[in-house]
Amino acid sequence: MRVFLFGGGNKGSVVLKKLIELQQDVVGVLAFDEDVHETVWYERVQDIAKRNRIPMFIHDYSLKNLQPEIVFVAGWRYKIPKDIYSIPAKGCIVFHDSLLPKYRGFAPMNWAIINGETQGGATMFYIADEIDSGDIITQKSIYIDLLDTAESLEKMIAGLYSDMLERALPFIKSGEVIRRPQDHRKATYTCKRIPEDGLIDWNKSAWEVYNLIRGLSYPYPNAFSYNNGRKVKIREASLKIDGRNYVGRVPGRVVNLQGEWVEVLTGDGSLLVKPDCRVKSIKVTFGNCK
């Protein structure tokens, strides 16, 4: 079966590797360069394609000449026009980091952690005009643990992509897929995130700040704050179970030093965080101003 891939990031790489492993005829790949702020911690789609002598393209209109039977979309972040996704006879199939119809849109995995969700997952579905609204092929759910971070969840979801592709591919090829329409009444949406959205509001609860930090942790740009005009990235956080009860509090104030970790007051308690610089004094106050 002639396959084309719109692929980016770690999940695009995972899907391309699985297609190669399953001995599919990958006739081309369209990829994108990562943004300046992004950490590349995986083998890039471009490098996998080059090593396997798979043609790389920079424009989606190349599909009109290649005439693939099916198109897969994984780790993609741009809208695909209808005149392009209508080309393959067996359809255009998208992988998404949520249990649709919930969390349609951008960065659903990060938003799920930030919102304190305990269930996440991935969906494989046919593309449609409306964003992430097409018929579902299959879904897999995962439990989001209190200690999960963007990195751990990213790896789990990439694993779901690989597993769903392997299980669904025979039915896609034979045309025996049972398509399940989404219940659009239950749809929720997420907006695009930019690095500036990671600014910490220490007036929020310790739980909210904790979720923001783990939702934007490596390999993402990190949540951040400011100290004396210097941007300070917060690498990790840990909920403090038995902390002091501060009835006089200044959110953002450092109250304790524990090696690389510092205890910072929030709107309702405190949080242990690991900044990207050494904090030497409890006189430090993190804020939201440069």
C-alpha positions as CSV (number, residue, x, y, z in Angstrom):
1,M,0.0,0.0,0.0
2,R,1.4,3.4,-1.0
3,V,1.6,5.5,2.1
4,F,2.4,9.2,2.6
5,L,3.2,10.7,6.0
6,F,2.7,14.2,7.4
7,G,5.0,13.8,10.4
8,G,6.7,15.9,13.0
9,G,8.2,15.6,16.5
10,N,8.8,12.4,18.4
11,K,5.3,10.9,17.5
12,G,5.9,11.5,13.8
13,S,9.2,9.6,14.1
14,V,7.5,6.7,16.0
15,V,4.8,6.4,13.3
16,L,7.3,6.5,10.5
17,K,9.5,3.8,12.2
18,K,6.4,1.6,12.6
19,L,5.4,2.0,8.9
20,I,8.9,0.9,7.9
21,E,8.8,-2.0,10.4
22,L,5.5,-3.1,8.9
23,Q,7.1,-3.0,5.4
24,Q,4.7,-0.4,4.0
25,D,5.6,1.4,0.8
26,V,6.2,4.9,2.2
27,V,6.3,7.0,-1.0
28,G,7.0,10.3,0.7
29,V,7.2,12.3,3.9
30,L,6.4,15.9,4.6
31,A,8.1,17.2,7.8
32,F,8.8,20.5,9.4
33,D,11.7,22.0,11.3
34,E,11.3,22.4,15.0
35,D,10.8,25.8,16.6
36,V,13.8,27.6,18.1
37,H,12.7,26.9,21.6
38,E,12.1,23.2,21.1
39,T,14.5,20.6,22.4
40,V,15.2,17.8,19.9
41,W,15.5,14.6,22.0
42,Y,14.5,12.0,19.5
43,E,15.5,10.9,16.0
44,R,14.0,13.4,13.6
45,V,11.6,12.3,10.9
46,Q,13.9,13.8,8.3
47,D,16.8,11.7,9.4
48,I,14.7,8.5,9.5
49,A,13.5,9.2,6.0
50,K,17.0,9.9,4.7
51,R,18.4,6.7,6.2
52,N,15.7,4.7,4.6
53,R,15.9,6.5,1.3
54,I,12.3,7.8,1.5
55,P,11.7,11.0,-0.5
56,M,11.2,14.2,1.6
57,F,9.0,17.0,0.4
58,I,8.4,20.6,1.4
59,H,5.0,21.2,-0.1
60,D,1.8,19.2,0.4
61,Y,0.8,19.6,-3.3
62,S,3.4,16.8,-4.0
63,L,0.6,14.4,-3.2
64,K,-1.1,15.1,-6.5
65,N,1.8,13.6,-8.3
66,L,2.5,10.7,-5.9
67,Q,-1.1,9.6,-5.6
68,P,-0.7,7.7,-2.3
69,E,-3.5,5.2,-1.3
70,I,-3.5,6.5,2.2
71,V,-2.1,9.4,4.2
72,F,-1.2,9.4,7.9
73,V,-0.8,12.5,10.0
74,A,1.2,12.3,13.3
75,G,2.8,15.1,15.3
76,W,1.5,17.6,12.7
77,R,0.6,21.2,13.7
78,Y,-0.7,22.7,10.5
79,K,-4.1,22.6,8.8
80,I,-4.2,20.3,5.7
81,P,-6.5,21.6,2.9
82,K,-9.4,19.5,1.8
83,D,-8.2,19.3,-1.8
84,I,-5.0,17.6,-0.4
85,Y,-6.5,15.2,2.2
86,S,-9.1,14.1,-0.4
87,I,-6.5,12.7,-2.7
88,P,-5.8,9.3,-1.1
89,A,-8.5,6.7,-2.0
90,K,-8.3,5.1,1.5
91,G,-8.5,8.4,3.3
92,C,-6.3,10.6,5.5
93,I,-5.9,9.3,9.0
94,V,-4.8,11.5,12.0
95,F,-3.3,10.6,15.3
96,H,-4.3,12.9,18.2
97,D,-3.1,13.2,21.8
98,S,-6.5,12.9,23.5
99,L,-9.7,10.9,23.8
100,L,-11.8,12.8,21.2
101,P,-14.1,14.6,21.2
102,K,-12.5,15.9,24.4
103,Y,-9.4,18.2,24.0
104,R,-9.7,19.0,20.3
105,G,-7.0,21.4,19.2
106,F,-3.5,22.3,20.2
107,A,-1.2,20.7,22.8
108,P,-3.9,18.5,24.3
109,M,-1.4,16.4,26.2
110,N,0.2,19.5,27.9
111,W,-3.2,21.0,28.6
112,A,-4.4,17.7,30.2
113,I,-1.6,17.8,32.7
114,I,-2.0,21.5,33.3
115,N,-5.7,21.0,34.0
116,G,-5.0,18.2,36.5
117,E,-6.7,15.4,34.4
118,T,-6.2,11.9,35.6
119,Q,-7.1,10.3,32.3
120,G,-5.6,10.9,28.9
121,G,-5.0,8.9,25.8
122,A,-4.8,8.9,22.0
123,T,-7.2,8.7,19.1
124,M,-6.8,7.6,15.5
125,F,-9.5,9.1,13.3
126,Y,-10.3,10.2,9.7
127,I,-9.7,13.8,8.9
128,A,-12.7,16.1,8.4
129,D,-13.3,19.8,7.6
130,E,-13.8,20.8,11.3
131,I,-10.7,20.5,13.5
132,D,-10.3,17.0,15.1
133,S,-13.9,16.1,14.4
134,G,-13.7,13.1,12.1
135,D,-14.9,9.6,12.6
136,I,-12.9,7.6,15.1
137,I,-11.1,4.4,14.1
138,T,-9.7,3.5,17.5
139,Q,-8.8,5.0,20.9
140,K,-6.7,4.0,23.8
141,S,-6.7,5.5,27.3
142,I,-4.0,5.9,29.9
143,Y,-4.0,6.9,33.5
144,I,-2.2,10.2,34.3
145,D,-0.4,9.8,37.6
146,L,0.3,12.6,40.0
147,L,4.0,12.2,39.2
148,D,3.7,12.1,35.5
149,T,5.3,14.9,33.5
150,A,5.2,16.0,29.9
151,E,8.1,13.7,29.1
152,S,6.6,10.6,30.6
153,L,3.2,11.2,29.1
154,E,4.8,12.0,25.7
155,K,6.5,8.6,25.7
156,M,3.4,6.7,26.7
157,I,1.2,8.4,24.0
158,A,3.9,7.7,21.4
159,G,3.7,4.1,22.4
160,L,-0.1,4.2,21.9
161,Y,0.4,5.6,18.4
162,S,2.6,2.7,17.4
163,D,0.3,0.1,18.9
164,M,-2.9,1.6,17.3
165,L,-1.3,1.8,13.9
166,E,-0.2,-1.9,14.0
167,R,-3.6,-3.1,15.1
168,A,-5.7,-1.0,12.8
169,L,-3.6,-1.2,9.6
170,P,-5.0,-4.5,8.3
171,F,-8.6,-3.2,8.6
172,I,-7.6,0.1,6.9
173,K,-6.0,-1.8,4.0
174,S,-9.0,-4.1,3.6
175,G,-11.6,-1.3,3.9
176,E,-13.2,-3.1,6.9
177,V,-12.7,-0.2,9.4
178,I,-15.8,0.4,11.6
179,R,-16.0,4.2,11.7
180,R,-17.5,5.7,14.9
181,P,-18.8,9.3,14.6
182,Q,-17.9,11.6,17.4
183,D,-20.5,13.1,19.7
184,H,-19.9,16.7,18.9
185,R,-22.1,17.8,21.8
186,K,-19.3,16.6,24.2
187,A,-16.5,18.3,22.3
188,T,-14.0,20.5,24.2
189,Y,-11.2,22.6,22.7
190,T,-7.7,23.8,23.6
191,C,-6.0,26.8,22.2
192,K,-2.4,27.0,20.9
193,R,0.3,27.5,23.6
194,I,3.3,29.8,23.2
195,P,6.4,29.9,25.5
196,E,5.1,33.1,27.2
197,D,2.1,31.1,28.5
198,G,4.5,29.4,30.9
199,L,4.8,32.4,33.2
200,I,3.9,31.2,36.8
201,D,1.3,33.0,38.8
202,W,2.3,32.3,42.3
203,N,-1.0,33.6,43.6
204,K,-2.6,30.4,42.3
205,S,-2.8,27.2,44.4
206,A,0.2,25.0,44.9
207,W,-1.7,22.3,42.9
208,E,-2.2,24.6,39.9
209,V,1.4,25.8,39.9
210,Y,2.6,22.2,40.2
211,N,0.5,21.1,37.2
212,L,1.8,24.0,35.1
213,I,5.4,23.1,35.9
214,R,5.1,19.4,35.1
215,G,2.9,20.1,32.1
216,L,5.7,22.2,30.6
217,S,8.7,20.3,31.8
218,Y,11.4,18.8,29.6
219,P,11.4,18.4,26.6
220,Y,9.1,21.5,26.5
221,P,10.3,25.1,27.3
222,N,9.5,25.0,31.0
223,A,7.4,27.1,33.2
224,F,9.2,30.2,34.4
225,S,9.3,33.2,36.7
226,Y,11.4,36.3,37.2
227,N,13.9,37.4,39.9
228,N,15.4,40.8,39.8
229,G,14.7,41.1,36.1
230,R,16.2,37.7,35.3
231,K,14.1,34.9,33.8
232,V,14.3,31.8,35.9
233,K,13.1,28.5,34.4
234,I,11.5,26.0,36.8
235,R,12.7,22.5,35.8
236,E,10.8,20.4,38.3
237,A,8.3,20.6,41.2
238,S,7.2,18.5,44.1
239,L,4.1,18.9,46.2
240,K,5.0,19.6,49.9
241,I,2.8,17.4,52.1
242,D,3.8,18.5,55.6
243,G,4.8,22.1,55.2
244,R,4.3,25.0,57.6
245,N,1.0,26.8,57.6
246,Y,1.9,30.3,56.6
247,V,-0.9,32.7,57.7
248,G,1.4,35.6,56.6
249,R,2.4,34.9,53.1
250,V,3.8,36.6,50.0
251,P,3.2,34.4,47.0
252,G,6.5,33.8,45.2
253,R,8.6,34.3,48.3
254,V,11.3,31.7,48.9
255,V,11.1,30.4,52.5
256,N,13.4,27.4,52.6
257,L,16.5,26.1,50.8
258,Q,17.2,22.4,50.3
259,G,20.2,22.0,48.0
260,E,19.0,22.4,44.4
261,W,15.4,22.6,45.6
262,V,13.7,25.7,47.1
263,E,10.4,26.1,48.9
264,V,8.2,28.8,47.4
265,L,5.0,30.2,48.8
266,T,1.9,30.0,46.6
267,G,-1.6,31.3,47.1
268,D,-2.7,28.6,49.4
269,G,0.5,26.8,50.6
270,S,4.0,26.2,49.3
271,L,5.7,24.1,46.7
272,L,9.2,22.7,46.3
273,V,10.7,23.7,42.9
274,K,14.0,23.2,41.2
275,P,15.0,26.3,39.3
276,D,17.7,26.5,36.6
277,C,19.9,28.7,38.8
278,R,21.2,28.4,42.3
279,V,19.1,30.3,44.9
280,K,21.4,31.4,47.8
281,S,19.0,33.3,50.0
282,I,15.5,33.2,51.4
283,K,15.3,36.9,50.6
284,V,14.4,36.0,47.0
285,T,10.9,36.6,45.7
286,F,9.9,35.2,42.3
287,G,7.5,37.4,40.4
288,N,5.8,37.9,37.0
289,C,7.6,41.0,36.1
290,K,11.0,41.4,34.3
